[in-house]
């Protein structure tokens, strides 16, 4: 039986600020919360639909150049978009696929987008993104505290 909560970090540490989600995930892992499973991958793929099954709630974490600093947190729902036919999917498309595969809605899902600035291969994480990461980590901890209360 899977843990009731899943934190799914999407990112690539060799691409500058794209490391934000994996770094946040590692900080949360040190807290050893037994009700939480942590998964990290470079991108969402259709196979990840099975990781959502049996959960009470899921938090997707990703770096984003388009959101306002320091982060954007929101509940999300299924939506078919152009990524459903791609090798990489959005969380919205993954939830849509979950509905198609399982015939029911996915568990409650949330998306924490952390404002990043540079995503070039070989770049280090930027100072601005590091500051945003600290604030976003606090938001993720608050979400976990609420969900495990």
PLY file of the C-alpha trace (Angstrom):
ply
format ascii 1.0
element vertex 149
property float x
property float y
property float z
element edge 148
property int vertex1
property int vertex2
end_header
0.00 0.00 0.00
1.47 3.37 -0.98
2.04 6.19 1.49
-1.02 8.46 1.70
0.92 11.53 0.53
3.23 11.88 -2.44
5.65 14.72 -3.16
6.78 14.54 -6.78
9.74 16.71 -7.76
10.24 17.45 -11.44
13.63 18.78 -12.45
17.20 18.33 -13.58
20.05 19.36 -11.30
22.45 19.88 -14.20
20.27 22.66 -15.62
20.66 25.59 -13.23
17.40 26.61 -11.58
15.70 23.44 -12.84
17.29 21.91 -9.71
14.79 23.75 -7.47
12.28 20.89 -7.13
14.85 18.14 -6.45
16.56 20.37 -3.87
13.24 21.05 -2.14
12.44 17.34 -2.12
15.76 16.49 -0.45
15.15 19.06 2.26
11.75 17.55 3.01
13.14 14.00 3.02
15.37 14.83 5.98
12.25 15.28 8.12
11.37 11.56 7.92
7.59 11.90 7.71
6.28 8.31 7.48
3.04 9.24 5.67
4.96 10.73 2.73
6.66 9.15 -0.26
9.06 11.21 -2.36
9.67 10.73 -6.08
12.04 12.69 -8.28
12.30 12.58 -12.07
13.49 14.83 -14.89
9.98 14.98 -16.36
6.52 13.50 -15.98
5.71 10.58 -18.24
2.57 8.56 -18.77
3.96 5.75 -16.60
3.84 8.07 -13.58
0.07 7.71 -13.55
0.53 4.57 -11.43
2.38 6.59 -8.76
-0.81 8.56 -8.04
-2.97 5.53 -7.33
-3.94 4.91 -3.70
-2.90 8.37 -2.46
-4.86 10.87 -0.40
-3.04 13.83 -1.94
-0.14 14.65 -4.26
2.12 17.68 -4.39
3.94 18.28 -7.66
6.93 20.62 -7.40
8.58 22.20 -10.43
10.72 25.20 -11.36
8.98 27.73 -13.58
10.17 30.82 -15.48
6.65 32.17 -15.94
5.27 32.37 -12.41
5.74 35.33 -10.09
8.49 35.16 -7.49
8.92 33.51 -5.10
6.46 30.74 -6.01
2.89 29.89 -6.98
0.89 27.24 -5.11
-2.46 25.96 -6.36
-4.83 23.04 -6.41
-4.92 21.48 -9.87
-7.30 19.27 -11.80
-7.28 17.14 -14.91
-6.95 18.88 -18.26
-6.08 17.48 -21.64
-3.33 19.58 -23.19
-0.76 19.15 -25.92
1.63 17.30 -23.62
-0.50 14.14 -23.40
0.98 12.89 -26.67
4.53 13.88 -25.77
7.29 12.02 -23.97
6.97 14.65 -21.20
3.64 15.58 -19.63
2.26 18.39 -17.51
0.70 17.49 -14.15
-2.70 18.46 -15.63
-2.29 15.96 -18.49
-1.14 13.27 -16.05
-4.36 13.77 -14.05
-6.35 13.54 -17.27
-4.58 10.27 -18.08
-5.32 8.99 -14.56
-9.03 9.53 -15.21
-8.76 7.66 -18.52
-6.84 4.73 -17.03
-8.68 4.31 -13.73
-12.13 5.66 -14.63
-12.11 8.03 -11.65
-10.54 11.31 -10.68
-7.02 11.35 -9.26
-6.54 12.16 -5.59
-6.39 15.81 -4.55
-3.40 17.31 -6.36
-1.47 20.51 -5.88
1.27 22.24 -7.85
4.06 24.26 -6.29
5.84 26.21 -9.04
9.05 27.85 -7.87
10.26 30.88 -9.83
13.50 30.09 -11.62
15.58 32.25 -13.94
18.29 30.26 -15.72
17.92 26.72 -17.04
20.99 26.23 -19.20
22.95 23.00 -19.05
25.86 23.30 -16.62
24.60 26.45 -14.88
24.55 26.69 -11.10
21.38 27.61 -9.25
20.95 31.39 -9.16
20.93 33.45 -5.97
17.40 34.66 -6.72
16.15 31.10 -7.22
17.85 30.00 -3.99
15.90 32.67 -2.11
12.68 31.52 -3.79
13.51 27.92 -2.84
13.72 28.84 0.84
10.26 30.42 0.74
8.78 27.56 -1.29
10.20 24.99 1.13
8.30 26.73 3.91
5.11 26.49 1.86
5.68 22.78 1.20
6.30 22.15 4.92
3.07 23.97 5.78
1.18 21.83 3.24
2.64 18.63 4.70
1.79 19.75 8.24
-1.80 20.43 7.20
-2.14 17.15 5.34
-0.66 15.05 8.16
-2.56 16.76 11.01
0 1
1 2
2 3
3 4
4 5
5 6
6 7
7 8
8 9
9 10
10 11
11 12
12 13
13 14
14 15
15 16
16 17
17 18
18 19
19 20
20 21
21 22
22 23
23 24
24 25
25 26
26 27
27 28
28 29
29 30
30 31
31 32
32 33
33 34
34 35
35 36
36 37
37 38
38 39
39 40
40 41
41 42
42 43
43 44
44 45
45 46
46 47
47 48
48 49
49 50
50 51
51 52
52 53
53 54
54 55
55 56
56 57
57 58
58 59
59 60
60 61
61 62
62 63
63 64
64 65
65 66
66 67
67 68
68 69
69 70
70 71
71 72
72 73
73 74
74 75
75 76
76 77
77 78
78 79
79 80
80 81
81 82
82 83
83 84
84 85
85 86
86 87
87 88
88 89
89 90
90 91
91 92
92 93
93 94
94 95
95 96
96 97
97 98
98 99
99 100
100 101
101 102
102 103
103 104
104 105
105 106
106 107
107 108
108 109
109 110
110 111
111 112
112 113
113 114
114 115
115 116
116 117
117 118
118 119
119 120
120 121
121 122
122 123
123 124
124 125
125 126
126 127
127 128
128 129
129 130
130 131
131 132
132 133
133 134
134 135
135 136
136 137
137 138
138 139
139 140
140 141
141 142
142 143
143 144
144 145
145 146
146 147
147 148
